[in-house]
């Protein structure tokens, strides 16, 4: 398992994020979904987000990702929505103009986020026990 590191922490924080199209319109065609997959991965690289998996429906997106502790989730989601809206509106104007001729954003302001835990207690117990043994095997207690 790869952990992320900062100057004072080692961590593995994963999230399941869901966001919907504005008015929940079924606007995301297969072609748009492919383009969004590429765009969201590129946006993630630029802001140091590890996108593990993306799923698309006609009216919403599921993203399973790792976000650094230094990045607020709300800022990450805003950045992804903003950048993807601009690109999709330019590239697929004809397809989305019937849905979004007045509004500025492809996405609703709402989103769902949940932390995801992928490690089990047995792994943690073994790790802690191994660390304790490595740290203490050479120490001798003298009275």
N, C-alpha and C positions, 0 to 999 in steps of 0.2 A: 504494500500500500504506500502510495506517495503522500507525503505530508507537505503542506505549504509552510513556509517559514517567513517570519519577519525578524526585526532586530531583537525582539524580546519574547517571541512566542513561536511555538510549533503547533500546528493545528490542522484539522480536517473538518471544515464546515461546509455542509452541502445543503442545497435548497431545492425544493420543488416550487416553481413559480408558474402561475397561470394568468394570462391576460386575454381579454376579449376584444373583438372589433367593436367600434362605436355602434351603438344601437343593436348590437349583436347581429349585424347583417352578415349573411353567408357569402362574403365577398372573396375569400381566399381560394382562388383556383389552384389546381395542381402546379401550374406554371409559377404562380406567385409563391406558393409554398416552397418550391425548389429554390427560388431566388431569395426568399426570406431565410431559408436554412443557411445559405452561403453568407448573406449579409450579417445575420446574427452571430455566426461564428467569427467573422472578421471584426465586428464591433467588440465581441468578447476578447479577442486577442489584443485589441488596442487598449482596453481598459483592464487587462489582466484577469479576466474572468475565464474559468475553465468550464466550457459547456460540454457536459457529458452526453446529453441526449436532448433532442428536440422532437416534439410531436406536434402535428398540425391537424386542425379540423377546419371546416369552412369558416367558422366564426370565432375560433380561439386557438391559443398556442400554449403548449406545456413545455417548460424548460427545466431540465434537471442539471444543476450546475454547482460549481464551487466558487464562492465569492470571498476575496480576502477580507480579513477582519477590519482593515483600514477603509473599506468601501461601504458606505451605507447602502442597504438594499434598495431603498427608495431612489437613490441617485442612479444606481445601476439600471433599474427598470426604466426610469425616465430617459436615460441616455439611449437604451436599446429601442424604446418606442419612438423617440424623436428621430433618431437616425434612420430607422427602418421606414417610418412614415414618409420622410423626405424622398428616400430612394424609390419606394414603391409608387408614390404619387407621380414621380417623373417617368418611370419606366412603364407603368400600367395605367396611365391616365384614362384611356378610353374605357377600360374595364371597370374602373371604380367611379367614374364621374356620375353615373346614375345613382350611386349610393351616397357619395360624399361631395357633391357639387358645392355645398355651402360651408361645410365644416373644415377645419384645418387639420384634424388628426384622423388617422386610420383607426386608432385604438381608443377605447374607452379609458377614462381616468382610473377606473377600478383595476385592482389586481389581487391575486391570492398568493401568499407565500407560506411555506411550511418548512421547518428544518427536517432533514432526513438523517437518520442514524444507520450506518452500515456496518457497524462492528459489533461483535457479540461479547458478552461478559467473560467467556472462556479465554478469548484472545487477550483481553485486558488483564485478567488474573495471571495468565502465563507471562505476560510482559512485565508486570509489576514484580512477580516472583523472580524472574530472571534478572531484572535490574537490581533487586535487593541482593541476590546472590553474587552478582558481579562486583557490586560496591563493597560488600562485606567479607568476601572470602579470604582476603589477605590480612584483615585486621585481627589483631590478637588483643584480648582484654587482659590487662595486668592489674592486679590488686595490690 
